[in-house]
Every structure is written in C-alpha cells, then in structure tokens.
Amino acid sequence: MSQSLSVELLREVTRMYTRAQRVVADCCRTTSTQCHLLTELGRAGPLPLSELGTRVSLEKSWVSRAVEGMAAR
C-alpha cells in the first residue's frame, strides 16, 4: 500500500469517526470532550481521572470539568 493511499484512508477514517461522535454528542447532549471520555471509559471500564486524562491526552482539570458537567445532568 502506498503512503499516499494510507494517508488518505486515515483521513477518511478520522472524518467518519468525528462524524459519528457528533451524532452521538447531539443525541446525548454531550460535548465532544465528554463523548471522547465516554468512548474511552466504554473501552477500558472505570478509571481514575488522572489515568483517563492520560489515555485521551487531556489534563486532569479538563477531564474533571467534563465529568462534573456530565454528573450535573
């Protein structure tokens, strides 16, 4: 497989994933960050905030605010 084809496939998968996240976020009234966190928790199960942040490349403060927002609803 050529590198340009690989890059194009990766872009398409990224577009599809982003589109799917938007649909779920709109349906559930979550932000994209919250949706990303929920996706990771669905894969891994319960995690401490620091580990969840590491897995999704977010600082713990961002994770904490996103989780607090979901818990408030």
Kinemage of the C-alpha trace (Angstrom):
@kinemage 1
@onewidth
@group {chain A} dominant
@subgroup {mainchain}
@vectorlist {calphas} color= white
{ca met a 1} P 0.000 0.000 0.000
{ca ser a 2} L 1.474 3.368 -0.928
{ca gln a 3} L 1.982 6.047 1.678
{ca ser a 4} L -0.427 8.455 -0.034
{ca leu a 5} L -3.179 5.822 -0.012
{ca ser a 6} L -2.530 5.129 3.676
{ca val a 7} L -2.743 8.833 4.477
{ca glu a 8} L -5.990 9.179 2.525
{ca leu a 9} L -7.519 6.160 4.295
{ca leu a 10} L -6.516 7.534 7.683
{ca arg a 11} L -8.128 10.876 6.843
{ca glu a 12} L -11.346 9.164 5.806
{ca val a 13} L -11.473 7.065 8.979
{ca thr a 14} L -10.883 10.219 11.038
{ca arg a 15} L -13.724 12.018 9.239
{ca met a 16} L -16.080 9.097 9.804
{ca tyr a 17} L -15.157 8.837 13.487
{ca thr a 18} L -15.628 12.580 14.002
{ca arg a 19} L -18.995 12.483 12.244
{ca ala a 20} L -20.121 9.551 14.391
{ca gln a 21} L -19.045 11.348 17.563
{ca arg a 22} L -21.041 14.430 16.559
{ca val a 23} L -24.153 12.344 16.003
{ca val a 24} L -23.801 10.725 19.425
{ca ala a 25} L -22.969 14.044 21.090
{ca asp a 26} L -26.014 15.721 19.521
{ca cys a 27} L -28.226 12.840 20.576
{ca cys a 28} L -26.955 12.741 24.146
{ca arg a 29} L -26.320 16.492 24.503
{ca thr a 30} L -22.651 15.997 25.353
{ca thr a 31} L -19.604 17.940 24.287
{ca ser a 32} L -17.011 16.330 22.050
{ca thr a 33} L -14.689 16.088 25.068
{ca gln a 34} L -17.364 14.304 27.081
{ca cys a 35} L -18.056 11.998 24.172
{ca his a 36} L -14.341 11.207 23.887
{ca leu a 37} L -14.165 10.421 27.614
{ca leu a 38} L -17.252 8.206 27.456
{ca thr a 39} L -15.778 6.332 24.489
{ca glu a 40} L -12.573 5.640 26.412
{ca leu a 41} L -14.480 4.595 29.536
{ca gly a 42} L -16.566 2.262 27.391
{ca arg a 43} L -13.384 0.623 26.145
{ca ala a 44} L -11.457 0.477 29.405
{ca gly a 45} L -14.071 0.483 32.150
{ca pro a 46} L -13.789 2.595 35.307
{ca leu a 47} L -10.566 4.643 35.519
{ca pro a 48} L -9.145 7.261 37.865
{ca leu a 49} L -9.370 10.787 36.382
{ca ser a 50} L -5.590 11.005 36.016
{ca glu a 51} L -5.431 7.761 34.013
{ca leu a 52} L -8.413 8.768 31.891
{ca gly a 53} L -6.702 12.077 31.137
{ca thr a 54} L -3.510 10.303 30.147
{ca arg a 55} L -5.365 7.962 27.814
{ca val a 56} L -7.145 10.784 25.982
{ca ser a 57} L -4.219 13.246 26.182
{ca leu a 58} L -6.047 15.800 28.324
{ca glu a 59} L -5.025 17.491 31.546
{ca lys a 60} L -6.768 16.268 34.665
{ca ser a 61} L -8.523 19.645 35.086
{ca trp a 62} L -10.210 19.283 31.661
{ca val a 63} L -11.286 15.747 32.498
{ca ser a 64} L -12.594 16.819 35.882
{ca arg a 65} L -14.702 19.659 34.404
{ca ala a 66} L -16.106 17.386 31.704
{ca val a 67} L -17.033 14.684 34.225
{ca glu a 68} L -18.582 17.252 36.590
{ca gly a 69} L -20.681 18.559 33.688
{ca met a 70} L -21.976 15.074 32.921
{ca ala a 71} L -22.643 14.316 36.579
{ca ala a 72} L -24.633 17.538 36.943
{ca arg a 73} L -27.062 16.362 34.278
